[in-house]
């Protein structure tokens, strides 16, 4: 990489601080292999460090640290697969994936489903909710609406929801138990409306183009089509 226009990337990630630095510098980083060599946390960490439970060196734990920090965005942004986006680049991502629509306008124009609306209605005032709580309150379950996980994934990959934290359930005595469970929120509820929509003044296609050009600086041998494939097309998100 002798070309000064090609940005260098932090090849190896050993700690959560390395992750934060990589996301801040590069803007976008899927958690698991994306199909582009090097463009994921999985590609840049040793297998032996995964699922050890050691918070600072286990990439599986980093997703909790990152989501909880509010310093980066975490969710299923990459065609329904999990990953990280810097706060600098999240507005461009949101403008592109939303096609410039806030969710209420999206629904009014018939571009969102009633099931999506039932979920989003739970987060329109900045609320945060456990995923299982949102499922119940939105009327999903055995005798109700179906495919809650798919609906939430679609809302994450189109930037209307993010994973704000992972927490364990609390029993009546105040003790935590069980696995860590995703806590959902709208990005506006985490970072504020003005910050999230700050790229709405440009055409969504221009936001997409800026993202593609930015990632290409780090992966110059990869085509725009390959990069676009990592994100998924906007048309299938609503």
C-alpha positions as CSV (number, residue, x, y, z in Angstrom):
1,X,0.0,0.0,0.0
2,X,2.4,2.7,-1.2
3,X,-0.4,4.8,-2.7
4,X,-1.0,7.7,-0.3
5,X,-4.7,7.7,-1.2
6,X,-5.1,4.2,0.2
7,X,-5.8,4.3,3.9
8,X,-4.2,1.8,6.3
9,X,-6.3,-0.4,8.6
10,X,-5.5,-1.9,11.9
11,X,-5.0,-5.5,10.8
12,X,-5.2,-7.2,14.1
13,X,-7.6,-6.6,16.9
14,X,-6.6,-7.8,20.3
15,X,-8.6,-5.7,22.8
16,X,-11.9,-3.9,22.9
17,X,-9.9,-0.6,22.6
18,X,-8.5,-1.9,19.3
19,X,-12.1,-2.5,18.1
20,X,-13.2,1.0,19.0
21,X,-10.2,2.5,17.3
22,X,-10.8,0.4,14.1
23,X,-14.5,1.4,13.9
24,X,-13.7,5.1,14.6
25,X,-11.1,5.1,11.8
26,X,-12.8,2.9,9.2
27,X,-16.4,3.7,9.9
28,X,-17.8,0.3,9.3
29,X,-16.9,-3.2,10.5
30,X,-19.0,-6.4,10.4
31,X,-18.7,-8.7,13.4
32,X,-18.5,-12.0,11.3
33,X,-16.9,-12.7,8.0
34,X,-18.4,-10.4,5.3
35,X,-17.1,-12.1,2.2
36,X,-14.4,-9.4,1.8
37,X,-11.1,-10.6,3.3
38,X,-10.2,-8.5,6.3
39,X,-13.5,-6.7,6.5
40,X,-14.8,-8.1,9.8
41,X,-13.8,-8.6,13.4
42,X,-13.7,-12.3,12.8
43,X,-11.1,-12.0,10.1
44,X,-8.9,-9.9,12.3
45,X,-8.9,-11.8,15.5
46,X,-7.6,-15.3,16.5
47,X,-10.2,-18.0,16.9
48,X,-8.7,-18.9,20.2
49,X,-9.8,-15.5,21.7
50,X,-13.5,-16.1,20.9
51,X,-16.0,-17.3,23.5
52,X,-13.6,-17.2,26.4
53,X,-15.7,-14.9,28.5
54,X,-12.7,-12.6,29.0
55,X,-14.3,-9.2,28.5
56,X,-11.4,-7.2,27.1
57,X,-10.0,-9.9,24.7
58,X,-13.1,-11.9,23.7
59,X,-14.6,-10.4,20.5
60,X,-18.0,-11.9,21.4
61,X,-17.9,-9.8,24.6
62,X,-16.9,-6.7,22.6
63,X,-20.4,-6.4,21.2
64,X,-21.7,-5.9,24.7
65,X,-19.0,-3.4,25.6
66,X,-19.6,-1.5,22.3
67,X,-23.4,-1.4,22.5
68,X,-23.4,-0.3,26.1
69,X,-20.8,2.4,25.5
70,X,-22.9,4.5,23.0
71,X,-19.6,5.4,21.4
72,X,-20.4,3.3,18.3
73,X,-23.6,1.9,16.8
74,X,-24.2,-1.9,17.0
75,X,-26.9,-3.9,15.2
76,X,-27.7,-6.1,12.3
77,X,-26.7,-3.5,9.8
78,X,-24.9,-5.6,7.2
79,X,-27.6,-7.3,5.2
80,X,-29.1,-8.6,8.5
81,X,-25.8,-9.6,10.0
82,X,-24.3,-7.9,13.1
83,X,-21.6,-5.2,13.1
84,X,-20.5,-1.8,14.1
85,X,-20.8,1.7,12.6
86,X,-19.0,4.8,13.8
87,X,-21.2,7.7,14.9
88,X,-19.6,9.8,12.2
89,X,-20.9,7.6,9.5
90,X,-24.2,6.4,11.0
91,X,-26.1,9.4,9.7
92,X,-25.1,8.7,6.1
93,X,-26.0,5.0,6.6
94,X,-29.4,6.0,8.0
95,X,-30.1,8.4,5.2
96,X,-29.2,5.8,2.6
97,X,-31.1,2.9,4.2
98,X,-34.1,4.9,5.1
99,X,-34.3,6.6,1.7
100,X,-34.6,9.8,3.7
101,X,-37.8,8.6,5.5
102,X,-38.5,8.8,9.2
103,X,-40.5,5.7,10.1
104,X,-43.9,7.4,10.5
105,X,-43.6,8.9,7.1
106,X,-42.4,5.5,5.7
107,X,-45.5,3.9,7.1
108,X,-47.9,6.6,5.9
109,X,-46.5,6.2,2.4
110,X,-47.2,2.4,2.5
111,X,-43.5,1.4,2.5
112,X,-43.6,-0.3,5.9
113,X,-45.8,-3.1,7.2
114,X,-48.3,-3.1,10.1
115,X,-46.1,-5.6,11.9
116,X,-43.1,-3.2,11.6
117,X,-45.3,-0.4,12.9
118,X,-46.4,-2.4,15.9
119,X,-42.8,-2.8,16.9
120,X,-41.7,0.8,16.1
121,X,-44.6,2.2,18.1
122,X,-42.8,0.9,21.2
123,X,-39.7,3.1,20.5
124,X,-41.1,6.4,19.1
125,X,-40.4,8.4,22.3
126,X,-36.9,7.2,22.9
127,X,-37.8,4.1,24.9
128,X,-35.5,1.1,25.4
129,X,-36.8,-2.4,25.8
130,X,-35.6,-5.9,26.2
131,X,-36.2,-7.8,22.9
132,X,-38.5,-10.3,24.7
133,X,-40.5,-7.4,26.2
134,X,-40.9,-5.8,22.8
135,X,-42.0,-9.1,21.3
136,X,-44.8,-9.4,23.9
137,X,-45.9,-5.7,23.9
138,X,-46.1,-5.7,20.1
139,X,-48.4,-8.7,20.1
140,X,-46.1,-11.3,18.7
141,X,-46.1,-14.9,19.9
142,X,-48.0,-18.2,19.7
143,X,-51.4,-16.7,19.1
144,X,-50.3,-13.3,17.7
145,X,-48.1,-11.9,15.0
146,X,-45.3,-14.0,13.6
147,X,-41.7,-13.5,12.7
148,X,-40.7,-11.0,15.4
149,X,-37.0,-11.7,14.9
150,X,-37.2,-11.1,11.2
151,X,-39.1,-7.9,11.6
152,X,-36.6,-6.6,14.1
153,X,-33.7,-7.6,11.9
154,X,-35.3,-5.7,9.0
155,X,-35.7,-2.6,11.2
156,X,-32.0,-2.8,12.3
157,X,-30.6,-3.2,8.8
158,X,-32.6,-0.2,7.7
159,X,-31.3,1.8,10.7
160,X,-34.6,2.3,12.5
161,X,-33.5,0.2,15.5
162,X,-30.2,-0.4,17.2
163,X,-29.0,-2.7,20.0
164,X,-28.3,-0.3,22.9
165,X,-27.1,-2.9,25.4
166,X,-27.1,-6.5,26.5
167,X,-28.5,-7.2,30.0
168,X,-29.5,-10.2,32.0
169,X,-32.9,-10.7,33.5
170,X,-33.5,-9.6,37.1
171,X,-35.4,-11.8,39.6
172,X,-37.7,-10.5,42.4
173,X,-34.8,-10.2,44.8
174,X,-32.8,-8.0,42.4
175,X,-30.4,-10.7,41.3
176,X,-29.4,-11.2,37.7
177,X,-29.8,-14.5,36.0
178,X,-29.6,-16.2,32.6
179,X,-28.0,-15.1,29.3
180,X,-27.4,-11.5,28.3
181,X,-30.4,-10.3,26.2
182,X,-30.4,-7.5,23.6
183,X,-31.9,-4.2,24.7
184,X,-33.4,-2.4,21.7
185,X,-33.9,1.3,21.1
186,X,-34.2,3.7,18.1
187,X,-30.9,5.4,17.3
188,X,-32.7,8.7,17.9
189,X,-33.4,7.5,21.5
190,X,-29.7,6.9,22.0
191,X,-28.0,9.8,20.1
192,X,-30.7,12.3,19.5
193,X,-32.9,13.1,16.5
194,X,-30.7,15.9,15.1
195,X,-27.6,13.8,15.1
196,X,-29.2,10.8,13.4
197,X,-30.8,12.8,10.6
198,X,-27.9,15.1,10.0
199,X,-27.3,13.6,6.5
200,X,-31.0,14.0,5.4
201,X,-30.0,17.1,3.4
202,X,-28.3,15.0,0.8
203,X,-29.7,12.5,-1.6
204,X,-29.8,8.9,-0.2
205,X,-27.9,7.8,-3.3
206,X,-25.1,10.3,-2.5
207,X,-24.9,9.0,1.0
208,X,-24.5,5.5,-0.4
209,X,-21.9,6.7,-2.8
210,X,-19.9,8.3,0.0
211,X,-20.0,5.1,2.0
212,X,-18.8,3.0,-0.9
213,X,-16.0,5.4,-1.8
214,X,-14.9,5.5,1.9
215,X,-14.7,1.7,2.3
216,X,-13.0,1.4,-1.1
217,X,-10.1,3.5,0.4
218,X,-9.4,0.6,2.8
219,X,-10.1,-2.2,0.3
220,X,-9.0,-0.8,-3.1
221,X,-9.0,-4.2,-4.8
222,X,-12.7,-4.9,-4.0
223,X,-15.4,-3.8,-6.4
224,X,-18.3,-1.5,-5.5
225,X,-20.7,-4.4,-6.2
226,X,-18.9,-6.6,-3.6
227,X,-19.0,-3.8,-1.0
228,X,-22.7,-3.2,-1.8
229,X,-23.4,-6.9,-1.3
230,X,-22.2,-6.7,2.3
231,X,-24.8,-4.1,3.1
232,X,-27.7,-5.6,1.0
233,X,-29.8,-3.5,-1.3
234,X,-32.0,-0.8,0.1
235,X,-35.0,-2.0,-1.8
236,X,-35.4,-5.2,0.2
237,X,-35.3,-3.6,3.6
238,X,-38.9,-2.3,3.8
